[in-house]
Amino acid sequence: MRILVPDNLDKAGLNLLKERSEITVQAAAKMSRDEVMAAIPDADALIIRSATRVDRAMLEAAPKLRLVGRAGVGVDNVDLDAATDQGVVVMNAPDGNTIATAELAFALMLSLIRHIPAAQASLQAGQWDRKSFVGTELNGKTLGVIGFGRVGRAIARRALAFDMTVVTYDPYITPEAPMAMGVAPVSLDDLYARSDFITLHAVVTEENKHMISAASIAKMKPGVRIINAARGTLIDEAALAEAIKAGKVAGAGIDVYNEEPPEKGNPLIGLPGAITTPHLGASTVEAQDAVAVQIAQQVLAALLKNEYKNVVNPAVMERMGQKK
């Protein structure tokens, strides 16, 4: 069986694949779309990160393809409906980058309140300006966590260690999970009204796309700070930029964007009060190793044992007569 790996995958994962005599691995780091389209007709499985977009045309060009494995959480670069139509299982690896993403979100929050990037730039410019960079503390502040999955829980634990009050909104969980950690489940409007900081850790749906908008920002505290290390389309970027300029939002830490790479003229990049990073949430040595190993193990189990885990298009399993 042939596995195509068109994106950079950590060596730990590649080595697991290459150890199996039943498997042939074609891995060329960053392959162009044309190169992927030329190779995919012979592939039984495809392992990707975020660079490769698996659309209907690519899936229809792959008659042997059984599964797509995403080394990471987000699968918004995969057309799930088309995959299901083609009978292709799509799996992700949701566990490996939890800590990395939570730590980045927390780093963005700390950088905002202590003005770290601006203070560094000032010092590098030869200035000794302390008065312009008086910050605030996390201690005693309220953090609103939207989405209480793996990453939401991880950042809640860190916030509690900083003596913050933590509230959360997640319509897909029972109240007992956050309450067991000392986190209060609240309505979304209540979270907006109470939070000094809001951090986003939700998957994107039709219902919550651009949930951070002019209307929702109007419900927030003056001086709120917003963190997004989840998915860019949770935020209306123009609305957030205007709120920062107007002073309603004191700052934002943004790692993800509506378009990636961001288009020229993105209103948040270069805006005073916004700290922007190039989608670094999972970019740690440990996380890249972990997601590569996890997805390699899952792909091997699917191909060799017919065992599937972390399937994100479960409807295809019913069509195949398999159990998740």
KACOR-V795949 format. One record per helix or strand of 2 or more residues. SS is the DSSP state (~ for helix, > for strand). FROM is the first residue (numbers start at 1). TO is the last residue. If there is no record, write none. Layout:
ss=<SS | SS>
from=<FROM | FROM>
to=<TO | TO>
This chain:
ss=<> | ~ | > | ~ | > | ~ | > | ~ | > | ~ | ~ | ~ | > | ~ | > | ~ | > | ~ | > | ~ | > | ~ | ~ | > | > | ~ | ~>
from=<2 | 11 | 24 | 33 | 45 | 56 | 67 | 80 | 89 | 98 | 116 | 131 | 142 | 150 | 165 | 175 | 184 | 188 | 197 | 214 | 224 | 232 | 237 | 249 | 274 | 285 | 315>
to=<5 | 18 | 27 | 42 | 48 | 60 | 70 | 85 | 92 | 114 | 124 | 133 | 146 | 161 | 169 | 180 | 185 | 194 | 200 | 218 | 228 | 234 | 246 | 254 | 276 | 305 | 320>
